[in-house]
Amino acid sequence: MQLFQEAPDTRYQLRSADGELARVNERELRRSFVLSPDHLLDDWRPRSIEDLLPADMDALLALEPSVVLLGSGARQRFPAPAVMAACLQRGIGIEVMDNAAAARTFNLLAGEGRRVAAGFLL
């Protein structure tokens, strides 16, 4: 049996992410960013989970996702409840995980054609 790897039909592909660096397509990013399969905001305001405000979620919600992923840095840390509520009050699910896990989940959901938006804190 032959196997073929299908290239995702997306403009942006997340190659890697940790607490300090992410690679989107061939670009290295060292500042927090927002990503969807077809949109990249490469300079998102918050720099840490403590710095994240409910209004910062507007950049992700403007992409009209069905689910939001929040990469909290090198390890999983949860934002203030008001940040989570910014998504949940609009009926949009939010998942918080470390950047590496968020990157894997983003690629899986984007590859399935899901409407996913992710914010990564670097």
N, C-alpha and C positions, 0 to 999 in steps of 0.2 A: 504494500500500500504506500502510495506517495502522499506526503503531507506538504501543504503549501501554507506559508505564512502570509496572511492578508495584511496589507498595509491599511491602517485605519484611515477612514475618509474624513480626516479632520485637518484643520489648518495648523494646530499646535499639538505637539506631542511632548509629554513630560518624560525626560530621559532619566533624571535622578533628582533627589532632594534630600537634604539633611538640615541641620540647624544653622548652617552658615552659607550654603551654596545650593543652587538648583540649576539644572540644565533643561531649557525648553528649546526644542529643535536643536540648533547648534549654538545657541546663546547661553552664556553663563550669567546667572542672576545672583546678586549678593544683597539685594534689598527685598523687603516683603513685596509680594505680588498677588494678583488675582488672575485666575486662569479658567477658561472654558474651552471646549474643543475648538472654538472659532474666535476667541477673543483673549488678548493678553494686555493687562494693565501692569506694566513692569515697575511701578513705583507706588505701591499702596502705602498709605500713611503710617499705620501702626508698625511698631518695631518689636513689640513683645506682647504677651498675653495680657499683661497688666495695663498696657497702653491701648488696648482695643476697646473702642466705644461702640454703642449700638449704631450710631450714625455711620461707622465704618462699614457696616454690613450692607449699606445701600449700594455700594459698588458691585457686590455680588448679586444682590436681589434685582438690580437693573438688568441682569442677563436672563431673567425669567427662568431660573432653574427649577427642576422638580426636587432637587436635593443639593444642599450646600455641604462641602467638606471644609473643615478648618484644620490646617496643619499648624500645630501650636509650637513648632520648633523641634529641637533635638529630642524632646520627650513630651509625652502627653500631659497637657495641663489645661484645665477648663477655664473659660472666660467667666466674667461676671454673669449672673442670671439674666440681666437686662440685655446682654448681647445675644444670648440664646433666644430670648423672647422676641427679638427683632425678626427672627426667621419664623419661629413657631406661631406667632400671632398672624402671620400671613399664610399659614398652612403649608409652609415649606420645611421639610425635615433638615436637621443639621447634625452632622457627625463630627466629633472632635477627636483627633489622633495626632501622633507625632508626624513629622513631615514625611518620613520614609513610608509609613503606612498610608498616609493621605495620597502620596504619589502613586502607590500601587493601586489603591482604590479608585483614584481618578482615572487611571489608564484603563482599568477594567470597565468602569461605567461608561467612559467615553467610547471605548471599543464596542460596547453594546448599543451605542447610539442614544444613550440616555442624556437628558438635559441636566448636566452637572456643572456646577461652578465651585471653584476651590479658592480659598485664600490661604496663602502660605506666609508665615511669620519668619523672617530671617533677621 
